């Protein structure tokens, strides 16, 4: 299939397809004049690239998981490490969201009078919220992140 057809079917601009080819992520079969031609399997390869990018993988990391010819060669340890990184980010964002929601809904007349808000401030100032979510303690995927520990 011609580069224009690949671009039309996938929504990936032709310039990006040429860049991916230059980076070794995809390979064209031939050229007809100046137009590259690709095997139909390029659609699956582009879907794999898109999935990797959505997970936050770099193009180099994605390339390392594509064998010559386009077959996937998934690095499970890299994916587990990326999932751990995402779990930590989710935890940090959940802690921030909890703090914002509490501040927005706090029934205290002033945030200066709210013990929970004061604990959140202390935790943020000491870096406790950041440290709390740096490294997940378990490898299992979390269904729901817990509220941050503000008891210190």
C-alpha positions as CSV (number, residue, x, y, z in Angstrom):
1,X,0.0,0.0,0.0
2,X,1.2,3.5,-0.8
3,X,2.3,5.9,1.9
4,X,-0.8,8.2,1.2
5,X,-3.1,5.2,1.8
6,X,-1.3,4.3,5.0
7,X,-1.6,7.9,6.2
8,X,-5.3,8.0,5.3
9,X,-6.1,4.7,7.0
10,X,-4.1,5.5,10.2
11,X,-4.3,9.2,10.5
12,X,-0.5,9.2,10.9
13,X,1.0,12.0,8.6
14,X,3.3,10.9,5.8
15,X,6.1,12.9,7.3
16,X,5.7,10.9,10.5
17,X,5.8,7.7,8.5
18,X,9.0,8.7,6.9
19,X,10.4,9.6,10.3
20,X,9.4,6.2,11.7
21,X,11.1,4.6,8.8
22,X,14.3,6.6,9.3
23,X,14.3,5.6,13.0
24,X,13.9,1.9,12.1
25,X,10.4,1.5,13.5
26,X,8.8,0.6,10.2
27,X,10.2,-0.4,6.8
28,X,8.9,0.3,3.3
29,X,8.9,-2.5,0.7
30,X,9.8,-0.3,-2.2
31,X,9.3,3.0,-3.9
32,X,7.3,3.9,-6.9
33,X,8.9,7.1,-8.0
34,X,9.2,9.1,-4.8
35,X,6.3,7.3,-3.1
36,X,7.0,4.7,-0.5
37,X,5.1,1.4,-0.5
38,X,4.3,-0.6,2.6
39,X,3.1,-4.0,3.4
40,X,-0.4,-4.1,5.0
41,X,1.3,-5.3,8.2
42,X,2.5,-1.8,8.7
43,X,-1.0,-1.0,10.1
44,X,-0.3,-3.4,13.0
45,X,3.2,-2.0,13.5
46,X,1.8,1.6,13.7
47,X,-0.9,0.4,16.2
48,X,1.9,-1.1,18.3
49,X,3.9,2.2,18.1
50,X,0.7,4.1,19.1
51,X,0.1,1.8,22.0
52,X,3.7,2.2,23.2
53,X,3.5,6.0,23.0
54,X,0.2,6.0,24.9
55,X,2.0,4.0,27.6
56,X,4.8,6.7,27.7
57,X,7.5,4.6,26.0
58,X,10.1,6.4,24.0
59,X,10.5,5.6,20.3
60,X,13.8,3.9,21.1
61,X,12.1,1.7,23.7
62,X,9.4,0.9,21.1
63,X,11.9,0.1,18.4
64,X,13.7,-2.3,20.8
65,X,10.4,-4.3,20.9
66,X,9.9,-4.6,17.2
67,X,11.9,-7.3,15.3
68,X,13.1,-6.8,11.8
69,X,10.1,-7.5,9.7
70,X,7.7,-5.8,12.2
71,X,6.9,-8.7,14.5
72,X,6.6,-7.7,18.2
73,X,9.3,-8.7,20.7
74,X,7.7,-7.5,23.9
75,X,10.1,-6.7,26.8
76,X,8.0,-7.7,29.7
77,X,10.4,-6.3,32.3
78,X,10.3,-2.9,30.6
79,X,6.5,-3.0,30.5
80,X,6.4,-3.9,34.2
81,X,8.8,-1.0,35.1
82,X,6.6,1.4,33.0
83,X,3.5,0.1,34.8
84,X,5.2,0.7,38.2
85,X,6.1,4.2,37.0
86,X,2.5,4.9,36.0
87,X,1.2,3.5,39.3
88,X,3.4,5.9,41.1
89,X,2.3,8.8,39.0
90,X,-1.4,7.9,39.5
91,X,-0.7,7.8,43.3
92,X,0.9,11.3,43.2
93,X,-2.0,12.7,41.2
94,X,-4.6,11.0,43.4
95,X,-2.9,12.6,46.4
96,X,-3.0,16.0,44.8
97,X,-6.6,15.5,43.7
98,X,-7.6,14.6,47.2
99,X,-5.9,17.7,48.6
100,X,-7.6,19.9,46.1
101,X,-11.0,18.4,46.7
102,X,-10.6,18.7,50.4
103,X,-9.6,22.3,50.1
104,X,-12.6,23.0,47.8
105,X,-15.1,21.3,50.1
106,X,-13.6,22.0,53.5
107,X,-16.3,22.9,56.0
108,X,-14.0,24.9,58.2
109,X,-14.5,28.6,58.2
110,X,-10.9,29.1,57.2
111,X,-8.3,26.6,55.8
112,X,-6.0,27.9,58.5
113,X,-8.4,26.3,61.0
114,X,-8.8,23.0,59.2
115,X,-6.6,20.2,60.8
116,X,-6.8,18.0,57.6
117,X,-5.7,20.9,55.4
118,X,-2.9,21.7,57.8
119,X,-1.7,18.1,57.7
120,X,-1.8,18.2,53.9
121,X,0.3,21.4,53.9
122,X,2.9,19.8,56.3
123,X,3.0,16.7,54.2
124,X,3.5,18.7,51.0
125,X,6.2,20.9,52.6
126,X,8.1,17.9,53.9
127,X,7.9,16.1,50.7
128,X,6.0,13.2,52.3
129,X,3.3,13.1,49.6
130,X,6.0,12.9,46.9
131,X,7.9,10.2,48.8
132,X,4.8,8.3,49.6
133,X,4.1,7.7,46.0
134,X,7.6,7.3,44.6
135,X,7.8,3.5,44.7
136,X,4.8,1.2,44.7
137,X,5.0,-1.3,47.5
138,X,3.2,-4.1,45.5
139,X,3.4,-5.1,41.9
140,X,-0.3,-5.8,41.5
141,X,-2.3,-3.2,39.5
142,X,-4.3,-1.0,41.8
143,X,-8.0,-0.7,41.2
144,X,-8.2,2.5,43.2
145,X,-5.5,4.6,44.8
146,X,-5.8,5.3,48.6
147,X,-6.0,8.7,50.1
148,X,-2.6,10.0,51.1
149,X,-1.4,9.4,54.6
150,X,-1.6,12.7,56.4
151,X,-1.3,11.4,59.9
152,X,2.3,12.6,60.5
